[in-house]
Structures are given as structure tokens and as C-alpha cells.
């Protein structure tokens, strides 16, 4: 009996594919399910490593995605189903980010949070694009996309630090979470305005958002209660329906699905937070599967050669970004939070979630190339680690009382 030869990644039908066996004739046999199982293994590994070091699993998913992209050639840009699932993961990630913010919190804290959000966004948006264009020789489209991507504040990191630490209900925690939401909302609007192509599709998309988001805010709770407990989980499908509809219209219009997903999550936040079982099921759909694929896909598209060649640029951008954010945010902290101002500024300087979503959109639309994508991913990882570690180690307002 002829033994089957093991292969990890080879050409098949003009496309690179994961393969595991060769038939007796020697032709490669594609096994996408094994590839997906391997990606799930990486996601589990990232979660275990992250829990060991107390950091976001997304960071290690990006790093493991980078490793398999370099060693095995497994890149989402070259595998259609991987790219599609990663896009769904990005949509789900921004939707869940919106659900983490309660309408009442934003309403009560917006006066203190809006100056922080504007300073956080503008600190990067009015500086970095000019530096990249005039000093780095990047095109205006690439520079503006980078400015928007690096202007975000990480929902994932702020949520982990404050909510899971039991500090979200404090005055300081509420202000930071509201400012985080507003920063990312401003960045999402900027992305939509600057890179939305003109056309009737955009108008249809805008009308759909203006119709569905208010309806979701008003009727989500009633719909969830009506279908609760029925077989087949219809309430979860009804939550996913408007999300996927808006994402599809955004794709047709050539617009990033970030803004509608974020707004829809925000509109549904109160209803979902009051119905923990439904919210848990929706989170499981995305967090248990597709969000990990999003970060693995992001890492897989990074070029190691670009990282090594641009290490000085990455360090300058990464730490320069944190310093700029702090310089702009510190003066805007209201007087009642002065004693926590460095902690607030550091958390507002974090980056990860929305930055990666924006960069994946830019790469898919051809606004940035692989080299620029790789440099910006490295910059975002610095923003995920450096300010978070500094805030928790040296400036945590609750450390003495823990």
C-alpha cells in the first residue's frame, strides 16, 4: 500500500491551499477543515498564553498568525474562506464593542468624556498623516488611513482592565469607557466620510442605518422577550439579521462596516445587557469563533521582512503615538479627575481593536500595501502593551485599596 505524503501548504488549482494528503496519482487534496482546526488550535493556544501573562488574547493571536503566515504560508488574503470569516469576525468585534457601552453612561458622562475623546482622536489625526506623507513618502490615502487607525482607543483592553477588574462603575472608570466609545465613534465616522465612494449605494446604506439603528434601540428588547426560549434560538438570528444586512449594504457601497456595526451594538446595548442569556449567546457566536480568526488573519498578512526593515519606524510611531495622545489628553482631564489624569491618559493611549479593523479594511481596499500594513500593526501592538503595563504597574488609582 502506497503511503500518503504529508504536506502543509502547496499550490492547488492556481491558488495556495492547505493540504494534508497526496492521492496515489500525486495530486494535492485540499482539506480546509483541517486548516480551520489548526486555526482553532492557535486560538486556544493564544488564550492559554494570554491568561498566563494577564494580557489580551488578541495580541498573541496576531503573533501566532504572523508565525503561521511566515512559516506555513497561511495568509488570509490568499484563502477566500479564511478572509470571509475574518471579515465576519471584525464585524462581530465592533458590534460587541458597541454593546459594552450603555446609553445611560454616555448620556451622563459625555460632558467630561467628549473633550478626552476629541483630544485622543485629534492628537493623532492632525499629526501622524502629515508626518507619514511628508517624511515617510506615503500617499495621502495611506497616511489618512494610518491616522484614523492609530487614533483609536482599544475597547478590548479598556474593557478588560476596567470591567473585569470591577472598576467600570466608578466615576473614573465610567468616564474612560465613555471617552473610549466616543473616540472610536469619531474615528469610525472619519473613516466613513473620507473613504466612502460617491454613488447611490452609499445613499441607500445611509438610509438603512438611519432606519435600522433607531428601530433596534426601541424594539430589540420586545423582540427578544417575544422569542425567548423558543427552539432554534430565533432571538439570536433576529439580532444577527440587521447586523449582517447593514454589513452587506456597507460592502456593496464600498464602505467599512465598522460604523453601522458599532452604532447597532450601541443601540442594542441596554436590551442585551438586561437579557444576559441572549447577550451571552450572541457573544459566544462571535468571541468563540470568528473574532479569533480576525486577529489570526491580521497577523497572517504581516510581512516579517517589513517588520524587520521598519523596526525603527515602528518604535518611533509606537512610542511617539503614546506620547502624543498623553500630551493632548492630559490637559483635557476635568478637575474632579486630576489625581487620576495620568492613568486616564495612558488608557486612552491604548490601541488594538478598532485599529486592526481599520487596517484590515484599508488592506482589502488597496489603501495601504503589505509593508505599510505590517508597520502599522507593529505600531498598534506597542500601543496595546506599553501604556497598559505602565498604567497598571505605576498609576493604578485602586492599587493601594486592592
C-alpha positions as CSV (number, residue, x, y, z in Angstrom):
1,X,0.0,0.0,0.0
2,X,1.4,3.4,-1.0
3,X,2.0,5.7,1.9
4,X,0.5,9.2,1.7
5,X,2.9,12.1,1.8
6,X,2.3,14.8,4.3
7,X,2.3,18.4,3.1
8,X,1.2,21.6,4.8
9,X,0.9,24.2,2.2
10,X,1.1,23.8,-1.6
11,X,-0.3,25.2,-4.8
12,X,-3.6,23.8,-5.9
13,X,-5.6,24.9,-8.9
14,X,-3.6,28.1,-9.2
15,X,-4.2,29.0,-5.5
16,X,-2.2,28.3,-2.4
17,X,-4.1,25.9,-0.1
18,X,-3.7,23.9,3.0
19,X,-3.2,20.3,2.0
20,X,-2.5,17.2,4.1
21,X,-2.5,14.2,1.8
22,X,-1.5,13.3,-1.7
23,X,-3.6,10.9,-3.7
24,X,-2.0,7.9,-5.5
25,X,-1.7,10.0,-8.6
26,X,0.3,12.6,-6.7
27,X,-2.2,15.4,-6.9
28,X,-2.8,17.5,-3.8
29,X,-6.0,17.0,-1.8
30,X,-7.3,20.2,-0.2
31,X,-8.6,19.9,3.4
32,X,-10.0,23.2,4.5
33,X,-11.5,21.7,7.7
34,X,-8.1,20.6,8.9
35,X,-6.8,24.2,8.2
36,X,-9.7,25.5,10.3
37,X,-9.0,23.1,13.1
38,X,-5.4,24.2,13.1
39,X,-6.5,27.9,13.4
40,X,-8.7,27.0,16.3
41,X,-5.8,25.3,17.9
42,X,-3.8,28.5,17.6
43,X,-6.7,30.5,19.1
44,X,-6.9,28.2,22.1
45,X,-3.1,28.4,22.5
46,X,-3.3,32.2,22.4
47,X,-6.0,32.2,25.1
48,X,-3.9,30.0,27.4
49,X,-0.8,32.1,26.9
50,X,-2.7,35.3,27.4
51,X,-4.2,34.1,30.7
52,X,-0.7,33.2,31.9
53,X,0.5,36.7,31.3
54,X,-2.7,38.6,32.1
55,X,-2.8,40.3,28.6
56,X,-5.4,40.3,25.8
57,X,-5.5,37.1,23.8
58,X,-5.8,39.2,20.6
59,X,-2.1,40.2,20.9
60,X,-1.0,36.6,20.9
61,X,-3.4,35.7,18.1
62,X,-1.8,38.3,16.0
63,X,1.7,37.0,16.8
64,X,0.7,33.4,16.2
65,X,-1.0,34.5,12.9
66,X,2.3,36.1,11.9
67,X,4.2,32.9,12.7
68,X,2.0,30.6,10.6
69,X,2.0,33.2,7.8
70,X,5.7,33.2,7.6
71,X,6.4,29.5,8.3
72,X,3.5,27.8,6.6
73,X,2.4,30.5,4.2
74,X,-1.1,30.5,5.6
75,X,-2.4,34.0,4.8
76,X,-6.0,35.1,4.8
77,X,-5.5,37.3,1.7
78,X,-4.9,34.2,-0.3
79,X,-7.6,31.9,1.1
80,X,-11.2,33.0,0.4
81,X,-13.0,31.3,3.3
82,X,-10.4,32.5,5.8
83,X,-10.7,36.1,4.6
84,X,-14.5,35.9,4.7
85,X,-14.6,34.5,8.3
86,X,-12.1,37.2,9.3
87,X,-14.4,39.9,7.9
88,X,-17.3,38.5,9.9
89,X,-15.1,38.4,13.0
90,X,-14.3,42.1,12.5
91,X,-18.0,43.0,12.1
92,X,-18.8,41.0,15.2
93,X,-16.0,42.6,17.2
94,X,-17.1,46.1,16.5
95,X,-20.7,45.1,17.2
96,X,-19.8,43.7,20.6
97,X,-17.7,46.8,21.3
98,X,-20.9,48.8,20.9
99,X,-22.8,46.6,23.2
100,X,-20.3,47.1,26.0
101,X,-21.2,50.7,26.3
102,X,-24.5,51.6,28.0
103,X,-26.5,54.6,26.6
104,X,-27.1,55.9,30.1
105,X,-23.4,56.0,30.8
106,X,-22.6,58.0,27.7
107,X,-25.5,60.3,28.4
108,X,-24.4,61.0,32.0
109,X,-20.7,61.3,31.3
110,X,-20.5,63.0,27.8
111,X,-19.5,66.4,29.1
112,X,-16.4,65.0,30.9
113,X,-15.7,62.4,28.2
114,X,-16.1,64.4,24.9
115,X,-13.0,66.6,25.5
116,X,-11.0,63.5,26.2
117,X,-12.3,61.8,23.1
118,X,-11.6,64.8,20.8
119,X,-8.1,65.2,22.2
120,X,-7.5,61.5,21.8
121,X,-8.6,61.5,18.2
122,X,-7.1,64.8,17.1
123,X,-3.7,64.1,18.7
124,X,-3.0,61.5,16.0
125,X,-5.3,62.6,13.2
126,X,-3.8,66.1,12.8
127,X,-0.2,65.0,13.2
128,X,0.6,61.4,12.0
129,X,-0.8,61.7,8.4
130,X,1.4,64.8,7.7
131,X,4.5,63.1,9.2
132,X,3.9,59.9,7.1
133,X,3.2,61.8,3.9
134,X,5.9,64.4,4.0
135,X,8.6,62.5,5.9
136,X,7.7,58.9,5.0
137,X,6.7,59.4,1.4
138,X,3.3,57.7,1.9
139,X,0.3,58.6,-0.3
140,X,-2.4,60.8,1.3
141,X,-4.8,57.9,1.3
142,X,-2.4,55.6,3.1
143,X,-1.4,58.5,5.5
144,X,-5.0,59.4,6.3
145,X,-6.0,55.7,6.9
146,X,-3.0,55.3,9.2
147,X,-4.0,58.5,11.1
148,X,-7.5,57.1,11.7
149,X,-6.3,53.6,12.6
150,X,-3.8,54.9,15.2
151,X,-6.3,57.5,16.7
152,X,-8.5,54.8,18.2
153,X,-8.6,53.7,21.9
154,X,-8.7,50.0,22.5
155,X,-12.1,48.8,23.6
156,X,-10.8,45.3,24.3
157,X,-8.0,46.5,26.6
158,X,-10.0,49.2,28.4
159,X,-12.9,46.7,28.9
160,X,-10.6,44.0,30.4
161,X,-8.8,46.5,32.7
162,X,-11.9,48.3,34.0
163,X,-15.0,46.0,33.6
164,X,-13.3,42.7,34.6
165,X,-11.4,44.5,37.3
166,X,-14.7,45.7,38.8
167,X,-13.9,49.4,38.2
168,X,-16.3,50.3,35.4
169,X,-18.9,51.6,37.8
170,X,-16.5,54.1,39.5
171,X,-16.5,57.7,38.3
172,X,-13.1,57.3,36.7
173,X,-14.0,54.1,35.0
174,X,-17.2,55.5,33.6
175,X,-15.5,58.5,32.1
176,X,-12.8,56.4,30.5
177,X,-15.3,53.9,29.0
178,X,-17.5,56.8,27.6
179,X,-14.4,58.6,26.2
180,X,-13.3,55.3,24.6
181,X,-16.7,54.9,22.9
182,X,-16.7,58.5,21.7
183,X,-13.1,58.3,20.4
184,X,-13.9,55.2,18.3
185,X,-17.2,56.6,17.1
186,X,-15.4,59.8,15.9
187,X,-12.7,57.6,14.2
188,X,-15.4,55.4,12.5
189,X,-17.2,58.5,11.2
190,X,-14.0,59.9,9.8
191,X,-13.2,56.6,8.1
192,X,-16.7,56.5,6.5
193,X,-16.6,60.2,5.4
194,X,-13.1,60.1,4.0
195,X,-13.3,56.8,2.1
196,X,-16.9,56.4,1.2
197,X,-17.1,56.4,-2.7
198,X,-19.9,58.6,-4.1
199,X,-22.9,56.7,-5.5
200,X,-26.5,55.7,-5.0
201,X,-25.3,52.6,-3.0
202,X,-23.9,54.9,-0.3
203,X,-27.2,56.8,-0.1
204,X,-29.1,53.5,0.3
205,X,-26.7,52.5,3.0
206,X,-27.1,55.7,4.9
207,X,-30.9,55.5,4.8
208,X,-30.7,51.9,6.0
209,X,-28.6,52.9,9.0
210,X,-30.9,55.8,9.9
211,X,-33.8,53.4,9.8
212,X,-32.5,50.3,11.5
213,X,-30.4,51.8,14.3
214,X,-33.4,53.7,15.9
215,X,-35.6,50.7,15.4
216,X,-33.1,48.4,17.1
217,X,-32.8,50.8,20.1
218,X,-36.6,50.9,20.5
219,X,-37.7,47.3,19.7
220,X,-34.8,44.9,20.4
221,X,-36.0,44.2,24.0
222,X,-39.5,43.5,22.9
223,X,-38.4,41.2,20.2
224,X,-36.0,39.3,22.4
225,X,-38.8,38.8,25.0
226,X,-41.3,37.6,22.4
227,X,-39.0,34.9,21.0
228,X,-37.2,33.9,24.3
229,X,-36.9,30.2,24.9
230,X,-38.2,29.0,21.5
231,X,-36.3,26.2,19.8
232,X,-33.7,27.2,17.2
233,X,-32.6,30.3,19.1
234,X,-34.7,32.7,16.9
235,X,-33.8,35.7,19.1
236,X,-30.1,35.4,18.2
237,X,-30.9,35.2,14.5
238,X,-33.0,38.4,14.8
239,X,-30.1,40.1,16.4
240,X,-27.7,39.0,13.7
241,X,-30.2,39.9,10.8
242,X,-29.9,43.7,10.9
243,X,-26.2,43.4,11.6
244,X,-25.5,41.3,8.5
245,X,-27.9,43.4,6.5
246,X,-26.1,46.6,7.3
247,X,-22.7,44.9,6.7
248,X,-23.9,43.7,3.3
249,X,-25.1,47.1,2.3
250,X,-21.8,48.7,3.5
251,X,-19.9,46.2,1.4
252,X,-22.0,47.0,-1.7
253,X,-21.4,50.7,-1.1
254,X,-17.6,50.2,-0.6
255,X,-17.8,51.5,3.0
256,X,-16.3,49.9,6.1
257,X,-18.9,48.1,8.1
258,X,-17.3,49.4,11.3
259,X,-19.6,52.4,11.9
260,X,-23.0,50.7,11.4
261,X,-21.9,47.6,13.5
262,X,-20.7,49.9,16.3
263,X,-23.9,52.0,16.2
264,X,-26.2,48.9,16.1
265,X,-24.3,47.4,19.0
266,X,-24.7,50.6,21.0
267,X,-28.4,50.8,20.1
268,X,-28.9,47.2,21.4
269,X,-26.7,47.5,24.4
270,X,-29.4,48.2,27.0
271,X,-31.7,45.5,25.8
272,X,-28.9,42.9,25.6
273,X,-27.4,43.9,29.0
274,X,-30.9,43.4,30.6
275,X,-31.1,40.0,29.0
276,X,-27.9,38.3,29.9
277,X,-28.8,34.9,28.4
278,X,-29.4,36.4,24.9
279,X,-26.3,38.6,25.2
280,X,-24.1,35.6,26.2
281,X,-25.3,33.6,23.2
282,X,-24.5,36.5,20.8
283,X,-21.1,36.9,22.4
284,X,-20.4,33.2,22.0
285,X,-21.3,33.3,18.3
286,X,-18.5,35.8,17.7
287,X,-16.0,35.5,20.5
288,X,-16.0,31.7,20.5
289,X,-15.1,31.5,16.8
290,X,-14.8,34.4,14.3
291,X,-13.1,37.1,16.4
292,X,-10.1,34.9,16.9
293,X,-10.0,34.3,13.2
294,X,-10.0,38.0,12.6
295,X,-6.8,38.6,14.7
296,X,-5.1,35.5,13.3
297,X,-5.9,36.7,9.8
298,X,-4.4,40.1,10.7
299,X,-1.2,38.5,11.9
300,X,-1.0,36.2,8.9
301,X,-0.9,39.2,6.5
302,X,2.0,40.8,8.2
303,X,5.4,40.7,6.4
304,X,8.3,39.8,8.7
305,X,10.7,41.4,6.2
306,X,8.7,44.7,6.5
307,X,8.7,44.5,10.3
308,X,12.5,43.9,10.5
309,X,13.3,46.6,7.9
310,X,10.9,49.1,9.6
311,X,11.7,48.4,13.2
312,X,12.9,52.0,13.9
313,X,9.9,53.5,12.2
314,X,7.6,51.2,14.3
315,X,9.3,52.1,17.5
316,X,9.1,55.8,16.7
317,X,5.5,55.6,15.6
318,X,4.5,53.4,18.5
319,X,6.0,55.4,21.4
320,X,5.5,58.7,19.6
321,X,1.8,57.9,19.3
322,X,1.5,57.2,23.0
323,X,3.3,60.4,23.9
324,X,1.2,62.5,21.6
325,X,-2.0,61.0,23.0
326,X,-0.9,61.8,26.5
327,X,0.2,65.3,25.7
328,X,-3.2,66.1,24.2
329,X,-5.4,64.2,26.7
330,X,-3.8,65.3,30.0
331,X,-4.9,69.0,29.8
332,X,-8.4,67.9,28.9
333,X,-9.0,65.8,32.1
334,X,-11.6,67.6,34.2
335,X,-10.6,69.0,37.6
336,X,-12.5,66.3,39.5
337,X,-10.3,63.6,38.0
338,X,-6.9,65.4,38.2
339,X,-5.4,62.8,40.6
340,X,-6.1,60.1,38.1
341,X,-5.2,62.1,35.0
342,X,-2.0,60.0,34.1
343,X,-3.9,56.8,34.4
344,X,-6.8,58.1,32.2
345,X,-4.3,59.4,29.6
346,X,-2.5,56.1,29.5
347,X,-5.6,54.0,29.0
348,X,-6.8,56.5,26.3
349,X,-3.5,55.8,24.6
350,X,-4.1,52.1,24.1
351,X,-4.7,50.6,20.7
352,X,-5.8,47.3,19.3
353,X,-9.4,46.6,18.4
354,X,-10.6,49.3,16.0
355,X,-7.1,50.0,14.7
356,X,-6.9,46.4,13.4
357,X,-10.4,46.6,11.9
358,X,-9.5,49.8,10.1
359,X,-6.2,48.4,8.8
360,X,-7.8,45.2,7.5
361,X,-10.3,47.3,5.7
362,X,-7.5,49.5,4.2
363,X,-5.5,46.5,3.1
364,X,-8.6,44.9,1.5
365,X,-9.4,48.1,-0.3
366,X,-5.8,48.7,-1.5
367,X,-5.5,51.9,0.6
368,X,-2.3,50.5,2.1
369,X,0.2,47.8,1.0
370,X,1.5,44.9,2.9
371,X,4.6,46.8,4.1
372,X,2.6,49.7,5.4
373,X,0.1,47.3,7.0
374,X,2.9,45.5,8.8
375,X,4.4,48.7,10.1
376,X,1.1,49.9,11.4
377,X,0.3,46.5,13.0
378,X,3.6,46.7,14.9
379,X,2.7,50.2,16.0
380,X,-0.6,49.1,17.3
381,X,0.9,46.2,19.3
382,X,3.2,48.7,21.0
383,X,0.1,50.8,21.8
384,X,-1.6,47.7,23.2
385,X,1.3,46.8,25.6
386,X,3.2,49.9,26.7
387,X,0.5,52.2,28.1
388,X,-1.5,49.2,29.6
389,X,1.5,47.9,31.5
390,X,2.5,51.4,32.7
391,X,-1.0,52.3,33.8
392,X,-1.5,49.1,35.8
393,X,2.0,49.0,37.3
394,X,2.7,52.6,38.3
395,X,-0.5,54.7,38.0
396,X,-3.4,52.4,39.0
397,X,-5.6,54.5,41.3
398,X,-7.1,51.4,43.0
399,X,-3.9,49.5,43.6
400,X,-3.5,50.6,47.2
401,X,-7.0,49.6,48.1
402,X,-7.0,46.2,46.2
